[in-house]
Amino acid sequence: AITAGGRTSVVLFITAYPSWLFICYTYFTCVTVPGYGQFNLLIPSIQCTGCNANQPTERCETYGRLFPLIVVLAVLFSLVPVIVGFFLWWFHWRKAARGQPLEGPSVDDTATSPRNKTRAEYMWGPLYENYKDSLFWFEAYQLGRRVIILIVFVFLASRSDLGPLHLALWLCAVIFAAIQALVQPYRRTWENRLELISLLSLIIISTLFASSADSDFKI
């Protein structure tokens, strides 16, 4: 039961990670309200700048008090891909040293049963078992890809000119799609195809938005 709970926790963490990172990054984004100053995009009741003696002290001081904490959290969450990558390398190295190569399920095996697996393999399996043996580290890349997309989106979406955002998203999608097409990291062919289709869809959407944007940035 403990092992199953640990496996579930790993899956939940991978799923919720982009949301936590988005919350941290969004806190650094402030929107200007003419005549009133700048207000936090994540929590509009918090004022970033433009406070004066006639405004509530709590609203003006909260941003500064929480800023160091959010910085620490943002740095820690941003380092998750690196931490996961080192952990997977260490996990692979330890198993290889024992003569037990890090192998995921066969192409036809879709079960998540812990049968024929150690407790550690069953718990940490979601991080590597869907990828080819030589690409056991690829989940770290996937997490890093989400960090890049969130950084681009959060810090460019608040601009009045959305041209740079569309261009940056398009470039990211093209690069990620090229990597996916060349590497083919998943064990199952249909998973590689679905991933490539999703990235191509992002390219098309980014192109449509960029073509309709009134900006000097053109694709």
C-alpha positions as CSV (number, residue, x, y, z in Angstrom):
1,A,0.0,0.0,0.0
2,I,2.9,2.4,0.8
3,T,4.5,1.6,-2.5
4,A,1.3,2.2,-4.4
5,G,0.8,5.5,-2.6
6,G,4.3,6.6,-3.5
7,R,3.7,5.8,-7.1
8,T,0.5,7.7,-7.1
9,S,2.3,10.7,-5.4
10,V,4.9,10.7,-8.2
11,V,2.2,10.7,-10.9
12,L,0.3,13.5,-9.1
13,F,3.5,15.6,-8.8
14,I,4.3,15.3,-12.5
15,T,0.7,16.3,-13.3
16,A,0.5,19.3,-10.8
17,Y,4.0,20.5,-11.4
18,P,3.2,23.0,-14.2
19,S,0.4,24.5,-12.2
20,W,2.6,25.2,-9.2
21,L,5.3,26.6,-11.4
22,F,2.7,28.8,-13.2
23,I,1.5,30.2,-9.9
24,C,5.0,31.1,-8.8
25,Y,5.9,32.8,-12.1
26,T,2.6,34.7,-12.3
27,Y,3.3,36.3,-8.9
28,F,6.1,38.3,-10.5
29,T,3.8,39.8,-13.1
30,C,2.1,43.1,-12.3
31,V,-0.5,44.8,-14.5
32,T,-0.7,48.6,-14.7
33,V,-4.1,50.2,-13.8
34,P,-4.0,53.9,-15.0
35,G,-4.3,56.2,-12.0
36,Y,-3.9,53.6,-9.4
37,G,-0.5,51.9,-9.9
38,Q,0.4,48.3,-10.6
39,F,-1.5,45.3,-9.3
40,N,-0.5,41.6,-9.0
41,L,-1.8,39.5,-11.8
42,L,-2.1,36.4,-9.6
43,I,-3.8,38.2,-6.7
44,P,-5.3,41.4,-7.9
45,S,-5.9,42.7,-4.3
46,I,-2.1,43.0,-3.9
47,Q,-0.6,46.2,-5.2
48,C,2.9,46.1,-6.5
49,T,3.7,49.8,-7.0
50,G,2.1,53.2,-6.8
51,C,1.0,53.0,-3.1
52,N,0.3,56.2,-1.2
53,A,-0.8,57.2,2.2
54,N,-4.5,57.0,1.3
55,Q,-4.3,53.4,0.4
56,P,-4.5,50.4,2.8
57,T,-1.1,49.5,4.2
58,E,-1.8,45.8,4.1
59,R,-2.5,45.8,0.4
60,C,0.7,47.7,-0.3
61,E,3.1,45.8,1.9
62,T,1.9,42.2,1.1
63,Y,3.7,42.0,-2.2
64,G,7.1,42.9,-0.7
65,R,6.6,40.5,2.3
66,L,5.8,37.5,0.1
67,F,8.3,38.3,-2.7
68,P,11.4,36.5,-1.1
69,L,9.3,33.4,-0.3
70,I,8.0,33.3,-3.9
71,V,11.5,33.8,-5.3
72,V,12.7,30.8,-3.3
73,L,9.8,28.6,-4.4
74,A,10.2,29.7,-8.0
75,V,13.9,28.8,-8.0
76,L,13.2,25.4,-6.3
77,F,10.4,24.5,-8.8
78,S,12.6,25.7,-11.7
79,L,15.3,23.3,-10.6
80,V,13.0,20.3,-10.5
81,P,13.9,19.1,-14.1
82,V,17.6,19.2,-13.1
83,I,16.9,17.3,-9.9
84,V,14.8,14.7,-11.6
85,G,17.5,14.3,-14.3
86,F,20.2,13.7,-11.7
87,F,18.0,11.3,-9.8
88,L,17.2,9.2,-12.8
89,W,20.9,9.1,-13.7
90,W,21.8,8.0,-10.2
91,F,18.9,5.4,-10.2
92,H,20.1,4.0,-13.5
93,W,23.8,4.0,-12.4
94,R,22.9,2.2,-9.2
95,K,20.9,-0.5,-11.0
96,A,23.6,-0.9,-13.7
97,A,26.3,-1.3,-10.9
98,R,24.2,-4.2,-9.6
99,G,23.9,-5.8,-13.0
100,Q,20.2,-4.8,-13.2
101,P,19.6,-2.5,-16.2
102,L,16.9,0.1,-15.9
103,E,14.1,-1.4,-18.1
104,G,10.5,-0.4,-18.4
105,P,7.6,-2.6,-19.4
106,S,7.6,-4.3,-22.8
107,V,5.7,-2.7,-25.7
108,D,2.7,-5.0,-25.1
109,D,2.7,-4.7,-21.3
110,T,0.3,-2.0,-20.2
111,A,-0.2,-3.2,-16.6
112,T,1.1,-1.2,-13.7
113,S,1.4,-4.2,-11.4
114,P,4.4,-4.4,-9.2
115,R,4.9,-8.0,-10.1
116,N,8.6,-8.7,-11.0
117,K,9.6,-5.2,-9.9
118,T,11.3,-4.0,-6.8
119,R,9.6,-1.5,-4.6
120,A,11.8,1.3,-5.9
121,E,11.1,0.4,-9.5
122,Y,7.4,0.3,-9.0
123,M,7.4,3.7,-7.1
124,W,9.6,5.6,-9.5
125,G,8.5,3.9,-12.7
126,P,6.3,6.7,-13.9
127,L,9.4,8.8,-14.4
128,Y,11.1,6.4,-16.9
129,E,9.1,3.3,-17.8
130,N,7.2,4.9,-20.8
131,Y,10.5,5.8,-22.5
132,K,13.0,3.8,-24.3
133,D,15.8,2.3,-22.1
134,S,18.4,4.6,-23.6
135,L,16.2,7.6,-22.9
136,F,15.4,6.9,-19.2
137,W,16.2,10.6,-18.5
138,F,13.6,12.0,-21.0
139,E,11.1,12.9,-18.3
140,A,13.6,15.5,-17.0
141,Y,13.6,17.1,-20.5
142,Q,9.8,17.0,-20.6
143,L,9.6,18.9,-17.3
144,G,12.2,21.4,-18.6
145,R,10.1,21.9,-21.7
146,R,7.2,23.0,-19.5
147,V,9.5,25.4,-17.6
148,I,10.5,27.1,-20.9
149,I,6.9,27.4,-22.1
150,L,5.7,28.9,-18.8
151,I,8.6,31.4,-18.7
152,V,7.8,32.5,-22.2
153,F,4.1,32.7,-21.7
154,V,4.0,34.4,-18.3
155,F,6.6,37.1,-18.9
156,L,5.5,37.9,-22.5
157,A,1.7,37.6,-22.2
158,S,1.4,40.7,-20.0
159,R,2.9,42.9,-22.7
160,S,0.6,45.1,-24.8
161,D,2.3,43.9,-27.9
162,L,1.8,40.1,-28.2
163,G,4.0,39.7,-31.3
164,P,7.0,38.5,-29.3
165,L,4.9,36.0,-27.4
166,H,3.5,34.5,-30.6
167,L,7.0,34.3,-32.2
168,A,8.6,32.8,-29.1
169,L,5.8,30.1,-28.7
170,W,6.1,29.3,-32.4
171,L,9.9,28.9,-32.2
172,C,9.6,26.7,-29.1
173,A,7.0,24.5,-30.7
174,V,9.1,24.1,-33.8
175,I,12.2,23.1,-31.8
176,F,10.2,20.7,-29.6
177,A,8.5,19.1,-32.6
178,A,11.9,18.6,-34.3
179,I,13.3,17.0,-31.2
180,Q,10.3,14.7,-30.9
181,A,10.4,13.7,-34.6
182,L,14.2,12.9,-34.4
183,V,14.3,11.2,-31.0
184,Q,11.0,9.3,-30.9
185,P,11.5,8.8,-27.1
186,Y,8.4,6.7,-26.3
187,R,8.3,2.9,-26.4
188,R,5.0,2.8,-28.3
189,T,4.8,4.2,-31.8
190,W,1.3,5.6,-31.3
191,E,2.5,7.6,-28.3
192,N,5.3,9.2,-30.4
193,R,2.7,10.0,-33.1
194,L,0.3,11.6,-30.7
195,E,3.0,13.7,-29.1
196,L,4.2,14.9,-32.5
197,I,0.6,15.7,-33.5
198,S,0.1,17.8,-30.3
199,L,3.3,19.8,-31.0
200,L,2.3,20.3,-34.6
201,S,-1.1,21.6,-33.5
202,L,0.7,24.1,-31.2
203,I,2.8,25.3,-34.2
204,I,-0.4,25.8,-36.2
205,I,-2.2,27.7,-33.4
206,S,0.9,29.9,-32.8
207,T,1.1,30.6,-36.6
208,L,-2.6,31.6,-36.7
209,F,-2.3,33.9,-33.7
210,A,0.9,35.5,-35.1
211,S,-0.6,36.1,-38.5
212,S,-3.6,37.9,-37.0
213,A,-1.6,40.0,-34.5
214,D,-1.1,43.7,-35.3
215,S,2.7,43.6,-34.6
216,D,6.0,44.2,-36.3
217,F,6.9,40.6,-35.4
218,K,6.0,38.3,-38.2
219,I,6.6,34.6,-38.7
